[in-house]
C-alpha cells in the first residue's frame, strides 16, 4: 500500500521514537522534535490514517501510537534499500576487530569473536552457526534481559521458546537474500510474535566455510544499527 511522503515521515518518526523510548509516541512529540511544517491537526489526521491502514495502533485511548508489524516492515524495507557503513561501529573497534580476525586461523575462535562483538554493539542476543562443524554459538544474554520487554515473565518464556525453535531449525532454514529480516509473526519460529530476527549467510576465512549470523531481540530493536552491523561483518569476513 502506497503512503504519502508526509505519512512516511510521520511513520518513520514514530518507529524511531518507539525504538528509542519503548513508550507510545504522541503527535505533540512528533510536532516538536521532527519539525513537520504542518499544523498539529494535520499530524493527528495523518496518524489516524496510518492507524486505519494498519501501520500503527493506539494501545490505550489516551496513549500515543505504537508501530505494528506492518509499520516495522515498511520501515525496514526502506532501510534495506540503503547502503550501510558499519552499523555505528567506531573506528577503533573496527580497527581492533579487523586486526584480531586477520591474526586468527581458527574458524571457531573467529565465530566466537564475531558473535561477541555483534551482541555487544547490538545489545541483543547474537548467534553464529557453522553448519560443517554443527556448532552454534550464542552471546548477549546479559544485555538483552535489560530491555523493558523482558520484565514480563511470559516474554522471557516466549523468547526462550523461539530460541529453542531456531536451534532446531537453523540447519534447514533458507536465507535467499544477503540480509533477511523477520518481524513478529513473519518469524518461521514458534512463539516469536513479539520478536524480530535478522539473519545473513557469511563466509568464514578458514577453509572458506559457510556460516550464519543472527540477531534476535524485541521488535523494538534498532534495525538501522543492527542491519548495518550485519552488513559490515559479512563484508569483513569476505575480505580477510
C-alpha positions in Angstrom: 0.0 0.0 0.0 1.4 3.4 -1.0 1.6 6.1 1.5 2.4 9.8 1.1 5.8 11.4 1.8 4.3 13.1 4.8 2.9 9.9 6.2 6.2 8.2 5.5 8.0 10.9 7.5 5.5 10.6 10.4 5.7 6.8 10.4 9.5 6.8 10.4 9.4 9.2 13.3 7.0 7.0 15.3 9.2 3.9 14.7 12.4 5.7 15.6 11.0 7.2 18.8 9.4 4.0 19.9 12.7 2.1 19.4 14.4 4.8 21.5 11.9 5.1 24.4 9.7 2.0 24.4 6.8 4.4 25.0 3.8 5.2 22.7 4.6 8.2 20.6 2.3 11.3 20.7 1.6 13.8 17.9 2.9 16.5 20.2 6.4 14.8 20.4 6.4 14.4 16.6 5.5 18.1 16.0 8.1 19.3 18.5 11.0 17.0 17.5 10.6 16.5 13.8 9.5 20.0 12.6 7.0 18.5 10.2 6.0 22.0 8.9 2.3 21.3 9.2 -0.3 22.2 11.8 -1.0 19.8 14.8 -4.4 18.9 13.4 -2.8 17.7 10.1 -0.3 15.5 12.1 -3.2 13.9 14.0 -5.2 13.3 10.9 -2.2 11.6 9.2 -1.7 9.5 12.3 -5.3 8.4 12.2 -4.9 7.4 8.5 -1.8 5.4 9.3 -3.8 3.7 12.2 -6.7 2.9 9.8 -4.3 1.4 7.3 -2.7 -0.8 9.9 0.8 0.8 10.2 0.4 1.9 13.8 -2.0 1.3 16.6 -3.1 3.0 19.9 -2.6 0.7 22.9 -4.9 2.9 25.1 -7.5 5.5 24.4 -5.3 8.4 25.8 -2.0 7.0 24.6 0.2 7.8 21.6 0.8 5.4 18.8 3.0 2.2 18.5 4.2 0.6 15.3 2.5 -2.6 14.1 4.4 -5.4 12.3 3.3 -3.7 9.1 4.7 -0.4 10.2 8.1 -2.0 11.2 8.1 -3.8 7.8 7.7 -0.6 5.9 10.5 1.0 8.0 12.8 -2.0 7.5 12.2 -2.3 3.8 13.3 1.3 3.3 16.5 0.6 5.3 17.3 -2.5 3.2 17.4 -0.2 0.1 20.2 1.9 1.5 24.0 1.3 1.8 25.3 0.6 5.3 28.7 1.6 6.6 29.5 -0.4 9.7 26.4 -0.1 11.9 27.8 2.6 14.2 31.0 0.7 15.0 33.6 3.4 15.8 36.9 3.4 14.0 38.9 2.0 17.0 36.5 -1.0 17.3 36.7 -1.7 13.6 40.5 -1.5 13.5 40.8 -3.8 16.5 38.3 -6.3 15.1 39.9 -6.4 11.7 43.3 -6.9 13.3 42.1 -9.7 15.6 40.4 -11.5 12.8 43.3 -11.3 10.4 45.5 -12.9 13.1 43.2 -15.8 13.8 43.4 -19.1 12.0 40.7 -21.0 13.8 37.1 -20.6 12.5 35.6 -21.4 15.9 37.5 -18.5 17.5 36.5 -16.2 14.7 32.9 -17.3 15.2 33.1 -16.5 18.9 34.8 -13.1 18.3 32.2 -12.0 15.7 29.3 -13.2 17.8 30.6 -11.5 20.9 31.0 -8.2 19.1 27.7 -8.5 17.4 25.9 -9.0 20.7 27.9 -6.2 22.5 27.2 -3.5 19.9 23.6 -4.5 19.1 22.6 -5.1 22.7 20.6 -8.1 21.5 21.2 -11.8 21.5 23.7 -12.8 18.7 24.1 -16.2 17.3 26.8 -17.7 15.0 26.4 -21.1 13.3 28.9 -23.2 11.5 27.0 -26.0 9.6 30.0 -28.1 8.7 31.0 -28.3 12.4 27.5 -28.3 13.7 28.5 -25.5 16.2 26.0 -22.8 17.3 27.5 -20.0 19.5 25.3 -17.6 21.5 26.2 -14.4 23.2 24.4 -11.4 24.7 22.1 -12.7 27.4 23.3 -10.0 29.9 22.3 -7.2 27.5 19.0 -8.4 26.2 17.4 -9.1 29.5 17.8 -5.4 30.4 15.3 -4.4 27.8 11.9 -3.4 29.3 10.0 -6.1 27.4 11.7 -8.8 29.4 10.3 -7.5 32.7 7.3 -9.8 31.8 7.9 -13.5 32.6 5.7 -14.6 29.6 8.0 -12.6 27.2 11.1 -14.3 28.6 9.4 -17.7 28.2 8.4 -17.0 24.7 11.9 -15.8 23.8 13.4 -19.0 25.1 10.8 -20.9 23.1 11.7 -19.0 19.9 15.4 -19.6 20.5 14.9 -23.4 21.0 12.9 -23.5 17.8 15.7 -21.6 16.0 18.3 -24.1 17.2 16.2 -27.0 15.9 15.5 -25.4 12.5 18.7 -23.4 11.7 20.1 -26.2 9.6 17.1 -26.3 7.3 16.5 -22.5 7.1 16.8 -21.0 3.7 18.3 -17.5 3.5 18.0 -16.3 -0.1 18.9 -12.7 0.3 22.1 -11.1 1.7 20.3 -9.9 4.9 16.9 -11.4 5.9 14.7 -9.6 8.5 11.8 -11.5 10.1 9.4 -9.2 12.1 7.0 -10.6 14.7 4.6 -13.1 13.0 6.8 -13.3 10.0 9.3 -15.4 12.0 9.4 -19.1 11.0 10.0 -19.9 14.7 7.4 -20.7 17.3 6.3 -18.2 20.0 8.0 -15.4 18.1 5.3 -12.8 17.6 6.9 -10.2 19.9 10.4 -10.5 18.5 12.4 -9.9 15.4 15.3 -11.9 13.8 18.0 -10.6 11.4 19.8 -13.3 9.5 22.6 -13.5 7.0 24.8 -16.1 5.4 28.6 -15.4 5.6 31.8 -17.0 4.5 34.4 -17.7 7.2 38.0 -17.2 6.1 39.4 -20.5 7.5 38.7 -23.2 4.8 36.1 -20.7 3.4 33.3 -22.4 5.3 29.8 -21.1 5.0 28.1 -19.9 8.2 25.1 -18.0 9.5 25.0 -14.9 11.7 21.8 -13.9 13.5 20.5 -11.2 15.9 17.4 -11.8 18.0 15.6 -9.3 20.1 12.4 -7.4 20.7 10.5 -5.9 17.7 11.6 -2.6 19.1 15.3 -3.4 18.2 17.4 -0.7 16.5 17.1 -2.0 12.9 19.3 0.7 11.4 22.2 -0.2 13.6 21.7 -3.9 13.5 21.3 -4.2 9.8 24.4 -2.1 9.4 26.4 -4.3 11.7 25.4 -7.5 9.8 26.3 -5.8 6.6 29.7 -4.7 7.9 30.6 -8.0 9.5 29.7 -10.2 6.5 31.8 -7.9 4.2 34.7 -8.0 6.6 34.6 -11.8 6.7 34.7 -11.9 2.9 37.8 -9.7 2.8 40.1 -11.4 5.3 
